[in-house]
Amino acid sequence: MEVQVKLRDGATRSYPVETPISAVASSISTSLAREAVAAKVNGKVVDLSKQLDGNAEVELLTLKDPEGVDVMRHTCAHVMAQAVARIFPGTKFAIGPVIENGFYYDFADHAFSPDHLPLIEAEMHKIIEENHPVIREVLSRGDALQLFSDRKDRFKVEIIHDLPEFETITIYRQGEFIDLCKGPHLPSTGRIKAFKLMSIAGAYWRGDSNREQLTRIYAIAYAKSTDLAEHLRMLAEAKRRDHRRLGRELDLFMFSEDAPGMPIFLQNGMHIRNELEHFERSLQSVRGYDEVKTPVILNKRLWEESGHWFHYRENMYVTKVDEEEYALKPMNCPGHMLIYKCRPRSYRELPIRIAEYGHVHRHELSGSLGGMMRVRSFTQDDAHLFCRPDQIEDELKGVLDLIDQIYSVFGFSYRIELSTRPDDSMGSDELWQQAEDALKKVLDESKVEYRINPGDGAFYGPKIDFHIEDAIGRMWQCATVQLDFQLPERFGLEYVAEDNQRLRPVVIHRAVFGSVDRFIGILTEHFAGAFPYWIAPIQVRIASVSDDFIPYAKDVLSDLQGAGFRVDLDARSEKIGYKIREAQLKKIPYTLVIGAKEQASHMVSVRKYGEGHLGEMQVESLSAMLHRQVKNKELLVKQ
C-alpha cells in the first residue's frame, strides 16, 4: 500500500506505507538527507524516524528553519542533562524545555555553582563528538512508571501519573541517558552546532512556591557559531544598557526590599515621567480627550460586576474596610464605567473619550519581577472611548494614528498583532466575532501589516497589541487597543438614541505607553540613558573653570532656567576636565564651559554629549537652538 506525500514545493510523491521521513528526505536529494533534522507532517513537527501512516503534507526541516533550530535546542537540553548525570551522579531531573534563543533544564539533589558550567560544557562537547543516535521509544504507562521508579526519578513519575489516561508515553535514549519526553529530537547528538551555558537560577517544581526548590541552568544554542557570537554581543550590549544599573547611576528610580516590585521614582526619573505625560496629554487634548481620576481601591461588588473578580482574582490585592471586601484596582476600566454611568447620556454626546494616568496594582510572583519591566505597582495611561456602533471605525483609526504619532517621535518601529478570544473569556460567540471582525476591518483598511495571535485577547474582548523594536532589536509589547461589547452589558451602560430608544454604547480600551513605568525602562535601555534633549532630566550643565567665573556662570544659569530649561551648575573646586567627564557619565546632552575667554566675550563654550566641542555660542543663540529641539522633539543625542 502506498501513501501520497505533498512536499513543500507543491510536488506530490508516492511512498510505501511506514516509510520513515528520513527516507523521504533521501529520495529527494542527498544534500537534503544530510541537512534535514526533523519534519513537519500535516503541520506537526516530528522526528525523522516518524513513519508515514497515511496521505500527508510533509515539510523537511533543516537548521535554516526556526522549527529545526528549536529541535536542535531540545536535543541540546538532553545532552546537558546527560553531561550532568555523568559528572554529578545522583542528580535528579525535572524538565528541560526549549525557550527563546535556547533552553533550560531544572535539576534537584545537587548544589550547582557557576564554576560547574565549564565542566558541564566540556562534557557536552564530548557527548556531541560521540554522536549517539537519539532513539524514540513508546512505553505503556506501567512500563514507564516502572522504569522511572526504578531510577528513583520522582519528577518523571509525577509527570506520568498526571498524564491523561490514553496519552502516548514516549522516552528518548542517547547512549546511556534516558529521558521522558514528547520530542521531537535530532537523529543524533552529533548534529548539535553552537551552544553556551549561560547562568544558574532557582526555580520551583511546576512553578509552585510551595513545592520543591530546583536549580535551573540556562543555555543558548544556534545553528551557526556566528549567530551565537552575535547573540552574545547583543547580551553584552543589553547589559551596558540595563535600566536597573542606569536607573541607579542617573538617579532615575530605585527599588526597595520594603516594596518589592514597586518602583520608587527619584527626581530625574520624575522629570522624564512628567515630560512623557505632558507630551501625551497635549496630543490627547486636541483629540477631544478629557482627563479624569478614579479611586485606587474599590468595593468587591464592582469587581464582580466587571468580571475581574472571577477572571483576575489571583492577581488582585484584597483587603477589608468596614467588614466589606475591597481590592486595589488592577485596571482602570470599572472606574471609567462608573463615570459614564453617573448620568443619562445622549447619542449627541458620543463619542466620549476619557483618559487617566491610573495607579494600578497587580500581584506577580516574586520570581517573575524584573526591574521596571515586570512590576506589581505601576501607572497605566488608560483611556476609554464610549461610542455608537457607527463610530467604531473612525474612533479606532484615530487611536491607531495617535499611537503611530507618539512612537514616531521616539524613532520606534513596531509590529502589530491582533489577539483573539482566550479560553478564559466571557460573553457570547456572536459579540466576540463582531468585535474581532471590527478590529480586523480597521487594520485591513489602514493597510498596516499585522499577524493573528490566537487566544491572547483580554477576557472581555479582542485586542490589537503593538510591539516596539528597540535600538538592539528587542521587541517590547506596549500599546494595546481593545474593543469591548461585554462591559457595557455588565454595567448596563446606555445612551438615548435619536428615536428615543435606549441603546448600548461600545467601549474601546486604549493605552499608548501601556505601563508608563515600563515605557521609561524601555526608553532608558533604548537610548542607553542618553535621552533625547526634550525629555532629558538635566538638559544642560554649566561647568565653571574656577571660582572666578561663578558669578557669570550663575547669570547664564538664571537666563536658561528662565527660558524654561532644566539646567544645573557645577561650581565645585574641581578641574574642568573632571567636571566635563562627570557630565558625560551622567549623559547630560549639553555641557557649557565658562572660563576667562567665555566671560570676556559673554559667550559659552558648548560641548554636546557624544559629539564633543561645538564651539562658542551666545546664550541667546543657544537658547533658540534648544527651543527648536524641544519643539521638534529631535532625536539628536548619540547613544
Buried (B, 14 or more C-beta within 10 A) or exposed (E): EEBEBBBEEEEEBEBEEEBBBBBBBBEBEEEBBEBBBBBBBEEEBBBBBBBBEEEBBBBBBBBEBEBBBBBBBBBBBBBBBBBBBBBBEEBBBBBBEBEEBBBBBBBBBBEBEEEBBEBBBEBBEEBBEBBBEBBBEEBEBEEBBEBBEEEEBBBBBEBBEEEEEEEEBBBBBBBEBBBBBEBBBBBBBBBBBBBBBBEBEEBBBBEEEEEBEBBBBBBBBBBEEEBBEEBBEBBEBEEBBBBBBBBBEBBBBBBEEEEEBBBEBBEBBEBBBEBBBEBBBEBBEEBEBEEBEBEEEBBBEBBBBBBBBEBBBEBBBBEEEEEEBBBBBBBBBBBBBBBBBEEEBEBEBBBBBBBBBBBBBBBBEEEEBEBBBBBBBBBBBBBBBBBBEEBBBEBBBBBBEBBBEBBEBBEBEBBBBBBBBBEEBBBEEEBBEBBBEBBBEBBEEBEBEBEEBEEBBBBBBBBBBBBBBBBBEBEBBBBBBBBBBBBBBBBEBBBBEEEEEEBBBBBBBBBBBBBBBBBBBBBBBBBBBBBBBBBBBBBBBBBBBEEEBBEBBBBBBEBBBEBEBBBBBBBEEEEBEEBBEBBBEBBBBBBBBBBEEBBEEEBBBBBBBEEEEEEBBEBEEBBEBBEEBBEEBEBBBEB
